[in-house]
């Protein structure tokens, strides 16, 4: 049939699917990812997805807490890389910003093997991840990312890890809008000799101002006192006071309003630190 004939034109009009088929994009063009970014991150958690893939949760420097699919993430090659606490470089791609998206991940700071060697670190990493999940998803919190990175880098020794974790809990309170004022006495305005914290206001109280009602105040450990430059060295009482302080305000302002309590990992971490310190003083 002559392609220019009336009969041919009529046939084409009656079968528009032929033209549509010729215009259909190749399958490869459907795999384009208009959304893409590259960032550094810390693995918070991973869960299996399908036969071999995994959904990985990262706290990234510039894109906040962010999930993505890692193809082959459940396999033996990727499993050691995708352990909580590890530092990674991640490329995230998706067709639309609201999609889960796909991660391509490479390891940059593989801490997990060292962290898994001690019970306090195992509990601590789990608790740190739970704290990071209090942040809204895909909302950048660069200072929290940097603090978490430093904390994990210095998490080997139990007592030091405990002090770092207390400071991280304080930072999370501040990041979520419930920061404590530990620099100035709530009663007198002085910045010296701050040894208490008001359980109502979350503000520091000096020794003199709190003397008459000290039994109703929380103790401010030396390593959190700004006037002392965050003194080094931590007694059992200092660490206990620190966890009591942060625990009270996390429960009141953050966890209980969400219907949550402290994680089992937090209690496990504290108990592991106590056991470690008790063994250290045995002659």
BELKA-V680875 format. One line per field, one symbol per residue. phi: phi as a letter, one per 40 degrees, with the letter a starting at -180 (. if undefined). psi: psi as a letter, one per 20 degrees, with the letter a starting at -180 (. if undefined). burial: + if it has 16 or more other C-alpha atoms within 10 Angstrom, else -. A space follows every 10 residues. Layout:
# BELKA-V680875
phi: ???
psi: ???
burial: ???
This chain:
# BELKA-V680875
phi: .cdccccccc ccccbccccc ccccccdccc ccbccaabac abccaabcbg cbcacbbbbc cbbgcabacb cgccccccdc cccdhccbbb bbbacbcccd gbcbbbcbac cddccccbcc cccccccccc cccccccgbc acccdccccc cccbbccccc cccccccccc ccdcccgbcc cbbbcccbgc bbfcbbbccc cgbcbcdccc dcbccbbccb cdcbcccbgg dcgbcdcdcc cccccccccc cccbccccgb bccdcccccc cccccccccc ccc
psi: pphirhhghg hhhimihggh hhipqqhhii jqnhppqprq rpphrqqqob hirqpppqoq gijbppqrpo pjiirhghgh hlqphqprpp ppqqhqhiqg rpqppqqhnn iggghiiqhh hgggggghhh ghiiqqqkop mhhgghgggg ghiljgpggh hggghghhhg hhgghjjlqq njipphhiiq jqloirppig hjqqprgghj gikhijqqpo qhiiohhjkm qqporggggg hghgghgghg gghgghhjkr aqqhhgghgg hhgggghghh ip.
burial: ---------- ---------- ---------- -------+++ ++++++-++- --++++++++ ++++++++++ ++++---+-+ ++++++++++ +++++----+ +++++-+-++ ++--++-+++ ++++++++++ ++--+----+ +--++--++- ++--++-+++ ++++++++++ +++----+-+ ++++++---- ++++++++-- -+++++--++ ---+--++++ +++++++--- ---+---+++ +++-+++-++ +--++----- ----++-+++ -+++-+---- ---
